[in-house]
């Protein structure tokens, strides 16, 4: 992949890039409608592919929050045409890497010296480049290290980038303006944290320590003395990304083992720590030669407050959704049903959300769950696609915490589906007692 020698860092440079992309998209629409004049059956597939390629090329050159939003959208297969999810998913594994001089400049800025003066060996060519930063292999005192370097200007351009990408995302996703504002605000808060590598190191060490007794999981050791606000040094872990692992045709037992590790990792955090790794895209994990799951990135962490945790996870308790009064109480606490709703609206949203949560909660209702069942994942996405087209859901509903909790759990479900894994789902159940469900929120 061709290296990138510079990144637009000023607001003027970055906004010019978005304008240029907008012009290209306009040209794609003109081409599409010209062809449709001569062939009324001409589909939007070519238009979607052209737009997706142009948008991804622009965002991958800008890096940072713009590319991160594309990555997030690629994980939600319910709301984008396949051409977009295929293109945007490239950011999960590999985006165009930065050139050597830019890397050296970053080290000089934060350490006052070049990487070859810090490590015994440092590979100037990156092994992995994604939305916020890229990873290089290094060596010090005989130990192989992974060095994650944040792209220049990423942390300083989050707010302005999100304002620029908002019209593009608005057009692609079809959210209401208010809903898009809530979405972007929550994304901005998480991205500001994600670009603070000092915070990431602290959280990485805390969560890996808290999860160290979970079976079949491994975490790198982190080195704060070799890290800074924009650079992280950690142990290098040998392993395969999910696509590579699956390409090797692992046995059902091997797939189940990795699936179980993922389930335990996420549900232990949600229900025991109340703070969760909220970026479950495949690029953040490796499968080691010993068949263990390595978690290699803790950039995005979502804290789960009690006033969200109890009403939301109470909905996963067996029989809870059949209790109309309790269900309505949860929906109101979560702002899925609003104070000014009419009786007819209340009943409409109660039925719609009960069906939606009923699909989401299925893995929690039995002690084991087969994620290879195509009906499970397709029913979730088909329902999501259905309600996204309904005018009743153009109004913003639901507290902001849904954005990353949904992303976390549906991202987990997607990976488990790709693994075709059967999982013991009784290991870490939601901590919601009858008292919690009935009276504390």
TORKOL-4160 file (C-alpha; in steps of 0.2 Angstrom, whole numbers, padded with zeros to 4 digits, m for minus):
441
<pt num="1" X="0000" Y="0000" Z="0000"/>
<pt num="2" X="0007" Y="0017" Z="m0005"/>
<pt num="3" X="0013" Y="0028" Z="0010"/>
<pt num="4" X="0006" Y="0045" Z="0014"/>
<pt num="5" X="0018" Y="0059" Z="0016"/>
<pt num="6" X="0007" Y="0072" Z="0024"/>
<pt num="7" X="m0009" Y="0074" Z="0033"/>
<pt num="8" X="m0020" Y="0089" Z="0031"/>
<pt num="9" X="m0020" Y="0096" Z="0049"/>
<pt num="10" X="m0027" Y="0114" Z="0048"/>
<pt num="11" X="m0046" Y="0117" Z="0047"/>
<pt num="12" X="m0045" Y="0125" Z="0030"/>
<pt num="13" X="m0035" Y="0110" Z="0023"/>
<pt num="14" X="m0047" Y="0098" Z="0030"/>
<pt num="15" X="m0063" Y="0107" Z="0025"/>
<pt num="16" X="m0056" Y="0109" Z="0007"/>
<pt num="17" X="m0054" Y="0090" Z="0007"/>
<pt num="18" X="m0072" Y="0087" Z="0012"/>
<pt num="19" X="m0078" Y="0100" Z="m0001"/>
<pt num="20" X="m0068" Y="0091" Z="m0015"/>
<pt num="21" X="m0076" Y="0074" Z="m0009"/>
<pt num="22" X="m0093" Y="0082" Z="m0010"/>
<pt num="23" X="m0090" Y="0088" Z="m0028"/>
<pt num="24" X="m0084" Y="0070" Z="m0033"/>
<pt num="25" X="m0100" Y="0063" Z="m0025"/>
<pt num="26" X="m0110" Y="0076" Z="m0035"/>
<pt num="27" X="m0102" Y="0070" Z="m0051"/>
<pt num="28" X="m0106" Y="0052" Z="m0046"/>
<pt num="29" X="m0124" Y="0056" Z="m0045"/>
<pt num="30" X="m0124" Y="0066" Z="m0061"/>
<pt num="31" X="m0116" Y="0050" Z="m0070"/>
<pt num="32" X="m0130" Y="0039" Z="m0061"/>
<pt num="33" X="m0145" Y="0050" Z="m0067"/>
<pt num="34" X="m0137" Y="0051" Z="m0084"/>
<pt num="35" X="m0137" Y="0033" Z="m0086"/>
<pt num="36" X="m0154" Y="0031" Z="m0079"/>
<pt num="37" X="m0161" Y="0042" Z="m0092"/>
<pt num="38" X="m0157" Y="0029" Z="m0105"/>
<pt num="39" X="m0160" Y="0014" Z="m0094"/>
<pt num="40" X="m0174" Y="0016" Z="m0081"/>
<pt num="41" X="m0169" Y="0000" Z="m0073"/>
<pt num="42" X="m0151" Y="0006" Z="m0070"/>
<pt num="43" X="m0148" Y="0001" Z="m0051"/>
<pt num="44" X="m0139" Y="0012" Z="m0038"/>
<pt num="45" X="m0125" Y="m0002" Z="m0036"/>
<pt num="46" X="m0113" Y="0008" Z="m0046"/>
<pt num="47" X="m0117" Y="0024" Z="m0038"/>
<pt num="48" X="m0115" Y="0017" Z="m0021"/>
<pt num="49" X="m0098" Y="0009" Z="m0026"/>
<pt num="50" X="m0091" Y="0025" Z="m0033"/>
<pt num="51" X="m0097" Y="0036" Z="m0018"/>
<pt num="52" X="m0091" Y="0023" Z="m0006"/>
<pt num="53" X="m0073" Y="0023" Z="m0014"/>
<pt num="54" X="m0072" Y="0042" Z="m0015"/>
<pt num="55" X="m0078" Y="0044" Z="0003"/>
<pt num="56" X="m0066" Y="0031" Z="0010"/>
<pt num="57" X="m0051" Y="0038" Z="0000"/>
<pt num="58" X="m0054" Y="0055" Z="0007"/>
<pt num="59" X="m0057" Y="0049" Z="0025"/>
<pt num="60" X="m0042" Y="0038" Z="0025"/>
<pt num="61" X="m0031" Y="0052" Z="0019"/>
<pt num="62" X="m0038" Y="0063" Z="0033"/>
<pt num="63" X="m0037" Y="0049" Z="0046"/>
<pt num="64" X="m0043" Y="0052" Z="0064"/>
<pt num="65" X="m0061" Y="0055" Z="0069"/>
<pt num="66" X="m0068" Y="0056" Z="0051"/>
<pt num="67" X="m0061" Y="0039" Z="0047"/>
<pt num="68" X="m0066" Y="0032" Z="0064"/>
<pt num="69" X="m0084" Y="0037" Z="0060"/>
<pt num="70" X="m0083" Y="0027" Z="0044"/>
<pt num="71" X="m0076" Y="0012" Z="0054"/>
<pt num="72" X="m0091" Y="0013" Z="0066"/>
<pt num="73" X="m0103" Y="0014" Z="0052"/>
<pt num="74" X="m0095" Y="m0001" Z="0043"/>
<pt num="75" X="m0100" Y="m0011" Z="0059"/>
<pt num="76" X="m0118" Y="m0007" Z="0057"/>
<pt num="77" X="m0123" Y="m0017" Z="0042"/>
<pt num="78" X="m0141" Y="m0013" Z="0045"/>
<pt num="79" X="m0140" Y="0006" Z="0040"/>
<pt num="80" X="m0128" Y="0006" Z="0025"/>
<pt num="81" X="m0128" Y="m0002" Z="0008"/>
<pt num="82" X="m0115" Y="m0016" Z="0006"/>
<pt num="83" X="m0104" Y="m0006" Z="m0005"/>
<pt num="84" X="m0101" Y="0006" Z="0009"/>
<pt num="85" X="m0099" Y="m0007" Z="0023"/>
<pt num="86" X="m0086" Y="m0016" Z="0012"/>
<pt num="87" X="m0076" Y="0000" Z="0009"/>
<pt num="88" X="m0077" Y="0007" Z="0026"/>
<pt num="89" X="m0072" Y="m0010" Z="0034"/>
<pt num="90" X="m0055" Y="m0008" Z="0027"/>
<pt num="91" X="m0051" Y="0004" Z="0041"/>
<pt num="92" X="m0054" Y="m0010" Z="0053"/>
<pt num="93" X="m0037" Y="m0018" Z="0047"/>
<pt num="94" X="m0027" Y="m0006" Z="0036"/>
<pt num="95" X="m0028" Y="0012" Z="0030"/>
<pt num="96" X="m0014" Y="0020" Z="0020"/>
<pt num="97" X="0001" Y="0022" Z="0032"/>
<pt num="98" X="0012" Y="0037" Z="0036"/>
<pt num="99" X="0029" Y="0039" Z="0028"/>
<pt num="100" X="0045" Y="0037" Z="0038"/>
<pt num="101" X="0049" Y="0056" Z="0040"/>
<pt num="102" X="0032" Y="0059" Z="0048"/>
<pt num="103" X="0035" Y="0046" Z="0060"/>
<pt num="104" X="0052" Y="0052" Z="0065"/>
<pt num="105" X="0045" Y="0070" Z="0067"/>
<pt num="106" X="0032" Y="0063" Z="0079"/>
<pt num="107" X="0045" Y="0055" Z="0090"/>
<pt num="108" X="0056" Y="0070" Z="0090"/>
<pt num="109" X="0042" Y="0081" Z="0095"/>
<pt num="110" X="0037" Y="0070" Z="0110"/>
<pt num="111" X="0054" Y="0062" Z="0116"/>
<pt num="112" X="0066" Y="0075" Z="0109"/>
<pt num="113" X="0075" Y="0061" Z="0099"/>
<pt num="114" X="0072" Y="0049" Z="0085"/>
<pt num="115" X="0066" Y="0031" Z="0087"/>
<pt num="116" X="0083" Y="0023" Z="0083"/>
<pt num="117" X="0089" Y="0032" Z="0099"/>
<pt num="118" X="0075" Y="0025" Z="0110"/>
<pt num="119" X="0075" Y="0007" Z="0104"/>
<pt num="120" X="0088" Y="m0005" Z="0099"/>
<pt num="121" X="0078" Y="m0008" Z="0083"/>
<pt num="122" X="0064" Y="0001" Z="0075"/>
<pt num="123" X="0055" Y="m0004" Z="0059"/>
<pt num="124" X="0051" Y="0013" Z="0050"/>
<pt num="125" X="0038" Y="0003" Z="0040"/>
<pt num="126" X="0021" Y="0001" Z="0049"/>
<pt num="127" X="0014" Y="m0016" Z="0051"/>
<pt num="128" X="m0004" Y="m0010" Z="0053"/>
<pt num="129" X="m0012" Y="0007" Z="0050"/>
<pt num="130" X="m0030" Y="0011" Z="0055"/>
<pt num="131" X="m0040" Y="0026" Z="0059"/>
<pt num="132" X="m0032" Y="0035" Z="0074"/>
<pt num="133" X="m0014" Y="0028" Z="0073"/>
<pt num="134" X="m0002" Y="0015" Z="0066"/>
<pt num="135" X="0009" Y="0001" Z="0073"/>
<pt num="136" X="0027" Y="m0002" Z="0071"/>
<pt num="137" X="0038" Y="m0016" Z="0077"/>
<pt num="138" X="0053" Y="m0012" Z="0088"/>
<pt num="139" X="0065" Y="m0021" Z="0099"/>
<pt num="140" X="0073" Y="m0016" Z="0116"/>
<pt num="141" X="0084" Y="m0027" Z="0127"/>
<pt num="142" X="0080" Y="m0043" Z="0117"/>
<pt num="143" X="0061" Y="m0040" Z="0119"/>
<pt num="144" X="0050" Y="m0037" Z="0104"/>
<pt num="145" X="0038" Y="m0022" Z="0106"/>
<pt num="146" X="0023" Y="m0014" Z="0097"/>
<pt num="147" X="0024" Y="0005" Z="0096"/>
<pt num="148" X="0008" Y="0013" Z="0092"/>
<pt num="149" X="0010" Y="0031" Z="0085"/>
<pt num="150" X="m0005" Y="0043" Z="0083"/>
<pt num="151" X="m0007" Y="0053" Z="0067"/>
<pt num="152" X="m0002" Y="0071" Z="0068"/>
<pt num="153" X="m0017" Y="0083" Z="0071"/>
<pt num="154" X="m0029" Y="0069" Z="0075"/>
<pt num="155" X="m0032" Y="0074" Z="0093"/>
<pt num="156" X="m0034" Y="0093" Z="0088"/>
<pt num="157" X="m0046" Y="0091" Z="0074"/>
<pt num="158" X="m0060" Y="0080" Z="0082"/>
<pt num="159" X="m0073" Y="0094" Z="0084"/>
<pt num="160" X="m0071" Y="0102" Z="0067"/>
<pt num="161" X="m0070" Y="0085" Z="0058"/>
<pt num="162" X="m0086" Y="0079" Z="0065"/>
<pt num="163" X="m0095" Y="0095" Z="0060"/>
<pt num="164" X="m0088" Y="0092" Z="0042"/>
<pt num="165" X="m0093" Y="0074" Z="0041"/>
<pt num="166" X="m0110" Y="0077" Z="0049"/>
<pt num="167" X="m0119" Y="0081" Z="0032"/>
<pt num="168" X="m0111" Y="0066" Z="0024"/>
<pt num="169" X="m0116" Y="0054" Z="0038"/>
<pt num="170" X="m0133" Y="0062" Z="0039"/>
<pt num="171" X="m0136" Y="0058" Z="0020"/>
<pt num="172" X="m0129" Y="0040" Z="0022"/>
<pt num="173" X="m0138" Y="0036" Z="0038"/>
<pt num="174" X="m0155" Y="0045" Z="0037"/>
<pt num="175" X="m0155" Y="0050" Z="0055"/>
<pt num="176" X="m0165" Y="0065" Z="0061"/>
<pt num="177" X="m0155" Y="0081" Z="0064"/>
<pt num="178" X="m0158" Y="0080" Z="0083"/>
<pt num="179" X="m0153" Y="0061" Z="0083"/>
<pt num="180" X="m0137" Y="0065" Z="0073"/>
<pt num="181" X="m0133" Y="0079" Z="0086"/>
<pt num="182" X="m0134" Y="0066" Z="0100"/>
<pt num="183" X="m0124" Y="0053" Z="0091"/>
<pt num="184" X="m0110" Y="0065" Z="0086"/>
<pt num="185" X="m0109" Y="0072" Z="0104"/>
<pt num="186" X="m0106" Y="0055" Z="0111"/>
<pt num="187" X="m0094" Y="0050" Z="0098"/>
<pt num="188" X="m0084" Y="0066" Z="0101"/>
<pt num="189" X="m0083" Y="0063" Z="0119"/>
<pt num="190" X="m0076" Y="0045" Z="0116"/>
<pt num="191" X="m0064" Y="0051" Z="0103"/>
<pt num="192" X="m0057" Y="0064" Z="0114"/>
<pt num="193" X="m0053" Y="0050" Z="0126"/>
<pt num="194" X="m0047" Y="0039" Z="0112"/>
<pt num="195" X="m0034" Y="0051" Z="0106"/>
<pt num="196" X="m0027" Y="0053" Z="0124"/>
<pt num="197" X="m0014" Y="0039" Z="0124"/>
<pt num="198" X="m0009" Y="0043" Z="0142"/>
<pt num="199" X="m0027" Y="0039" Z="0147"/>
<pt num="200" X="m0027" Y="0024" Z="0136"/>
<pt num="201" X="m0011" Y="0017" Z="0144"/>
<pt num="202" X="m0019" Y="0019" Z="0162"/>
<pt num="203" X="m0035" Y="0011" Z="0156"/>
<pt num="204" X="m0026" Y="m0003" Z="0147"/>
<pt num="205" X="m0017" Y="m0008" Z="0163"/>
<pt num="206" X="m0032" Y="m0007" Z="0174"/>
<pt num="207" X="m0044" Y="m0017" Z="0163"/>
<pt num="208" X="m0031" Y="m0030" Z="0158"/>
<pt num="209" X="m0027" Y="m0032" Z="0177"/>
<pt num="210" X="m0045" Y="m0034" Z="0181"/>
<pt num="211" X="m0048" Y="m0047" Z="0167"/>
<pt num="212" X="m0031" Y="m0057" Z="0170"/>
<pt num="213" X="m0040" Y="m0072" Z="0178"/>
<pt num="214" X="m0052" Y="m0074" Z="0163"/>
<pt num="215" X="m0048" Y="m0090" Z="0155"/>
<pt num="216" X="m0039" Y="m0090" Z="0138"/>
<pt num="217" X="m0036" Y="m0071" Z="0137"/>
<pt num="218" X="m0019" Y="m0063" Z="0135"/>
<pt num="219" X="m0015" Y="m0044" Z="0136"/>
<pt num="220" X="0002" Y="m0035" Z="0132"/>
<pt num="221" X="0012" Y="m0027" Z="0145"/>
<pt num="222" X="0013" Y="m0008" Z="0143"/>
<pt num="223" X="0028" Y="0003" Z="0146"/>
<pt num="224" X="0023" Y="0020" Z="0152"/>
<pt num="225" X="0041" Y="0026" Z="0152"/>
<pt num="226" X="0042" Y="0023" Z="0133"/>
<pt num="227" X="0025" Y="0031" Z="0130"/>
<pt num="228" X="0018" Y="0048" Z="0129"/>
<pt num="229" X="0002" Y="0057" Z="0125"/>
<pt num="230" X="0003" Y="0052" Z="0106"/>
<pt num="231" X="0014" Y="0036" Z="0107"/>
<pt num="232" X="0011" Y="0019" Z="0116"/>
<pt num="233" X="0024" Y="0006" Z="0118"/>
<pt num="234" X="0018" Y="m0012" Z="0123"/>
<pt num="235" X="0023" Y="m0030" Z="0121"/>
<pt num="236" X="0022" Y="m0037" Z="0103"/>
<pt num="237" X="0010" Y="m0051" Z="0103"/>
<pt num="238" X="0011" Y="m0064" Z="0089"/>
<pt num="239" X="m0005" Y="m0069" Z="0081"/>
<pt num="240" X="m0018" Y="m0069" Z="0068"/>
<pt num="241" X="m0032" Y="m0057" Z="0064"/>
<pt num="242" X="m0050" Y="m0065" Z="0064"/>
<pt num="243" X="m0050" Y="m0066" Z="0044"/>
<pt num="244" X="m0033" Y="m0075" Z="0044"/>
<pt num="245" X="m0038" Y="m0086" Z="0058"/>
<pt num="246" X="m0054" Y="m0091" Z="0049"/>
<pt num="247" X="m0045" Y="m0093" Z="0033"/>
<pt num="248" X="m0035" Y="m0107" Z="0041"/>
<pt num="249" X="m0052" Y="m0117" Z="0043"/>
<pt num="250" X="m0051" Y="m0119" Z="0062"/>
<pt num="251" X="m0061" Y="m0133" Z="0070"/>
<pt num="252" X="m0078" Y="m0130" Z="0079"/>
<pt num="253" X="m0070" Y="m0132" Z="0096"/>
<pt num="254" X="m0056" Y="m0119" Z="0091"/>
<pt num="255" X="m0070" Y="m0107" Z="0085"/>
<pt num="256" X="m0080" Y="m0110" Z="0101"/>
<pt num="257" X="m0065" Y="m0107" Z="0112"/>
<pt num="258" X="m0062" Y="m0090" Z="0105"/>
<pt num="259" X="m0080" Y="m0086" Z="0105"/>
<pt num="260" X="m0081" Y="m0090" Z="0123"/>
<pt num="261" X="m0066" Y="m0079" Z="0127"/>
<pt num="262" X="m0075" Y="m0065" Z="0118"/>
<pt num="263" X="m0091" Y="m0067" Z="0127"/>
<pt num="264" X="m0083" Y="m0069" Z="0144"/>
<pt num="265" X="m0072" Y="m0053" Z="0141"/>
<pt num="266" X="m0086" Y="m0042" Z="0136"/>
<pt num="267" X="m0099" Y="m0048" Z="0149"/>
<pt num="268" X="m0087" Y="m0048" Z="0163"/>
<pt num="269" X="m0083" Y="m0030" Z="0160"/>
<pt num="270" X="m0102" Y="m0025" Z="0157"/>
<pt num="271" X="m0109" Y="m0034" Z="0172"/>
<pt num="272" X="m0094" Y="m0034" Z="0184"/>
<pt num="273" X="m0084" Y="m0018" Z="0180"/>
<pt num="274" X="m0098" Y="m0008" Z="0173"/>
<pt num="275" X="m0085" Y="m0001" Z="0161"/>
<pt num="276" X="m0082" Y="m0009" Z="0144"/>
<pt num="277" X="m0070" Y="m0010" Z="0129"/>
<pt num="278" X="m0082" Y="m0002" Z="0117"/>
<pt num="279" X="m0073" Y="m0005" Z="0101"/>
<pt num="280" X="m0076" Y="m0023" Z="0096"/>
<pt num="281" X="m0070" Y="m0023" Z="0078"/>
<pt num="282" X="m0059" Y="m0037" Z="0073"/>
<pt num="283" X="m0043" Y="m0027" Z="0071"/>
<pt num="284" X="m0042" Y="m0025" Z="0090"/>
<pt num="285" X="m0040" Y="m0044" Z="0093"/>
<pt num="286" X="m0027" Y="m0057" Z="0088"/>
<pt num="287" X="m0028" Y="m0076" Z="0090"/>
<pt num="288" X="m0011" Y="m0082" Z="0096"/>
<pt num="289" X="m0002" Y="m0098" Z="0090"/>
<pt num="290" X="m0008" Y="m0106" Z="0107"/>
<pt num="291" X="m0026" Y="m0103" Z="0102"/>
<pt num="292" X="m0028" Y="m0089" Z="0115"/>
<pt num="293" X="m0037" Y="m0072" Z="0112"/>
<pt num="294" X="m0026" Y="m0057" Z="0113"/>
<pt num="295" X="m0034" Y="m0040" Z="0116"/>
<pt num="296" X="m0022" Y="m0027" Z="0109"/>
<pt num="297" X="m0031" Y="m0010" Z="0110"/>
<pt num="298" X="m0041" Y="m0002" Z="0124"/>
<pt num="299" X="m0043" Y="0015" Z="0116"/>
<pt num="300" X="m0062" Y="0016" Z="0117"/>
<pt num="301" X="m0069" Y="0013" Z="0134"/>
<pt num="302" X="m0087" Y="0016" Z="0139"/>
<pt num="303" X="m0092" Y="0018" Z="0157"/>
<pt num="304" X="m0110" Y="0011" Z="0161"/>
<pt num="305" X="m0119" Y="0022" Z="0174"/>
<pt num="306" X="m0132" Y="0014" Z="0185"/>
<pt num="307" X="m0147" Y="0024" Z="0178"/>
<pt num="308" X="m0144" Y="0015" Z="0162"/>
<pt num="309" X="m0137" Y="m0002" Z="0167"/>
<pt num="310" X="m0152" Y="m0007" Z="0178"/>
<pt num="311" X="m0167" Y="m0002" Z="0167"/>
<pt num="312" X="m0158" Y="m0009" Z="0151"/>
<pt num="313" X="m0151" Y="m0025" Z="0157"/>
<pt num="314" X="m0167" Y="m0029" Z="0167"/>
<pt num="315" X="m0175" Y="m0031" Z="0150"/>
<pt num="316" X="m0164" Y="m0046" Z="0147"/>
<pt num="317" X="m0171" Y="m0055" Z="0162"/>
<pt num="318" X="m0182" Y="m0070" Z="0157"/>
<pt num="319" X="m0201" Y="m0065" Z="0157"/>
<pt num="320" X="m0197" Y="m0047" Z="0160"/>
<pt num="321" X="m0204" Y="m0041" Z="0143"/>
<pt num="322" X="m0220" Y="m0050" Z="0146"/>
<pt num="323" X="m0223" Y="m0038" Z="0161"/>
<pt num="324" X="m0231" Y="m0023" Z="0152"/>
<pt num="325" X="m0229" Y="m0011" Z="0167"/>
<pt num="326" X="m0211" Y="m0016" Z="0171"/>
<pt num="327" X="m0207" Y="m0015" Z="0153"/>
<pt num="328" X="m0214" Y="0003" Z="0151"/>
<pt num="329" X="m0205" Y="0008" Z="0167"/>
<pt num="330" X="m0189" Y="0003" Z="0159"/>
<pt num="331" X="m0193" Y="0011" Z="0142"/>
<pt num="332" X="m0197" Y="0028" Z="0151"/>
<pt num="333" X="m0181" Y="0027" Z="0161"/>
<pt num="334" X="m0171" Y="0025" Z="0145"/>
<pt num="335" X="m0181" Y="0039" Z="0136"/>
<pt num="336" X="m0187" Y="0026" Z="0123"/>
<pt num="337" X="m0205" Y="0032" Z="0128"/>
<pt num="338" X="m0206" Y="0051" Z="0131"/>
<pt num="339" X="m0217" Y="0061" Z="0143"/>
<pt num="340" X="m0228" Y="0069" Z="0130"/>
<pt num="341" X="m0231" Y="0053" Z="0120"/>
<pt num="342" X="m0250" Y="0049" Z="0117"/>
<pt num="343" X="m0258" Y="0033" Z="0123"/>
<pt num="344" X="m0257" Y="0027" Z="0105"/>
<pt num="345" X="m0239" Y="0032" Z="0103"/>
<pt num="346" X="m0235" Y="0023" Z="0120"/>
<pt num="347" X="m0242" Y="0007" Z="0114"/>
<pt num="348" X="m0234" Y="0008" Z="0097"/>
<pt num="349" X="m0217" Y="0011" Z="0104"/>
<pt num="350" X="m0219" Y="m0002" Z="0118"/>
<pt num="351" X="m0223" Y="m0015" Z="0105"/>
<pt num="352" X="m0209" Y="m0010" Z="0093"/>
<pt num="353" X="m0196" Y="m0009" Z="0107"/>
<pt num="354" X="m0202" Y="m0025" Z="0115"/>
<pt num="355" X="m0199" Y="m0034" Z="0098"/>
<pt num="356" X="m0182" Y="m0026" Z="0096"/>
<pt num="357" X="m0176" Y="m0030" Z="0114"/>
<pt num="358" X="m0183" Y="m0047" Z="0112"/>
<pt num="359" X="m0171" Y="m0051" Z="0098"/>
<pt num="360" X="m0156" Y="m0043" Z="0107"/>
<pt num="361" X="m0159" Y="m0053" Z="0123"/>
<pt num="362" X="m0160" Y="m0070" Z="0115"/>
<pt num="363" X="m0142" Y="m0075" Z="0120"/>
<pt num="364" X="m0146" Y="m0071" Z="0138"/>
<pt num="365" X="m0161" Y="m0081" Z="0140"/>
<pt num="366" X="m0153" Y="m0098" Z="0138"/>
<pt num="367" X="m0137" Y="m0106" Z="0146"/>
<pt num="368" X="m0129" Y="m0109" Z="0128"/>
<pt num="369" X="m0132" Y="m0100" Z="0112"/>
<pt num="370" X="m0127" Y="m0105" Z="0094"/>
<pt num="371" X="m0122" Y="m0088" Z="0086"/>
<pt num="372" X="m0120" Y="m0098" Z="0069"/>
<pt num="373" X="m0139" Y="m0097" Z="0067"/>
<pt num="374" X="m0141" Y="m0085" Z="0052"/>
<pt num="375" X="m0159" Y="m0081" Z="0057"/>
<pt num="376" X="m0153" Y="m0073" Z="0073"/>
<pt num="377" X="m0141" Y="m0060" Z="0066"/>
<pt num="378" X="m0152" Y="m0057" Z="0050"/>
<pt num="379" X="m0168" Y="m0054" Z="0061"/>
<pt num="380" X="m0159" Y="m0041" Z="0071"/>
<pt num="381" X="m0153" Y="m0032" Z="0055"/>
<pt num="382" X="m0169" Y="m0034" Z="0046"/>
<pt num="383" X="m0178" Y="m0027" Z="0060"/>
<pt num="384" X="m0166" Y="m0012" Z="0062"/>
<pt num="385" X="m0168" Y="m0009" Z="0043"/>
<pt num="386" X="m0187" Y="m0009" Z="0044"/>
<pt num="387" X="m0188" Y="0004" Z="0059"/>
<pt num="388" X="m0175" Y="0015" Z="0051"/>
<pt num="389" X="m0187" Y="0018" Z="0037"/>
<pt num="390" X="m0202" Y="0021" Z="0048"/>
<pt num="391" X="m0206" Y="0040" Z="0051"/>
<pt num="392" X="m0210" Y="0036" Z="0069"/>
<pt num="393" X="m0192" Y="0033" Z="0072"/>
<pt num="394" X="m0186" Y="0049" Z="0064"/>
<pt num="395" X="m0188" Y="0057" Z="0081"/>
<pt num="396" X="m0173" Y="0055" Z="0093"/>
<pt num="397" X="m0176" Y="0042" Z="0106"/>
<pt num="398" X="m0166" Y="0034" Z="0119"/>
<pt num="399" X="m0152" Y="0040" Z="0131"/>
<pt num="400" X="m0135" Y="0043" Z="0123"/>
<pt num="401" X="m0128" Y="0028" Z="0132"/>
<pt num="402" X="m0136" Y="0017" Z="0119"/>
<pt num="403" X="m0124" Y="0022" Z="0105"/>
<pt num="404" X="m0109" Y="0013" Z="0112"/>
<pt num="405" X="m0118" Y="0000" Z="0122"/>
<pt num="406" X="m0127" Y="m0006" Z="0106"/>
<pt num="407" X="m0111" Y="m0004" Z="0096"/>
<pt num="408" X="m0102" Y="m0015" Z="0109"/>
<pt num="409" X="m0115" Y="m0029" Z="0109"/>
<pt num="410" X="m0120" Y="m0029" Z="0091"/>
<pt num="411" X="m0101" Y="m0029" Z="0087"/>
<pt num="412" X="m0099" Y="m0044" Z="0098"/>
<pt num="413" X="m0113" Y="m0053" Z="0091"/>
<pt num="414" X="m0106" Y="m0050" Z="0073"/>
<pt num="415" X="m0089" Y="m0057" Z="0078"/>
<pt num="416" X="m0097" Y="m0072" Z="0086"/>
<pt num="417" X="m0107" Y="m0075" Z="0070"/>
<pt num="418" X="m0092" Y="m0074" Z="0059"/>
<pt num="419" X="m0084" Y="m0087" Z="0071"/>
<pt num="420" X="m0099" Y="m0098" Z="0069"/>
<pt num="421" X="m0097" Y="m0101" Z="0088"/>
<pt num="422" X="m0108" Y="m0109" Z="0101"/>
<pt num="423" X="m0105" Y="m0101" Z="0118"/>
<pt num="424" X="m0110" Y="m0104" Z="0136"/>
<pt num="425" X="m0119" Y="m0088" Z="0140"/>
<pt num="426" X="m0122" Y="m0091" Z="0158"/>
<pt num="427" X="m0104" Y="m0087" Z="0163"/>
<pt num="428" X="m0107" Y="m0068" Z="0167"/>
<pt num="429" X="m0126" Y="m0064" Z="0168"/>
<pt num="430" X="m0132" Y="m0046" Z="0171"/>
<pt num="431" X="m0133" Y="m0041" Z="0189"/>
<pt num="432" X="m0151" Y="m0036" Z="0190"/>
<pt num="433" X="m0161" Y="m0043" Z="0204"/>
<pt num="434" X="m0180" Y="m0042" Z="0206"/>
<pt num="435" X="m0177" Y="m0027" Z="0217"/>
<pt num="436" X="m0166" Y="m0018" Z="0205"/>
<pt num="437" X="m0179" Y="m0022" Z="0191"/>
<pt num="438" X="m0194" Y="m0016" Z="0201"/>
<pt num="439" X="m0189" Y="m0001" Z="0211"/>
<pt num="440" X="m0171" Y="0006" Z="0210"/>
<pt num="441" X="m0172" Y="0016" Z="0194"/>
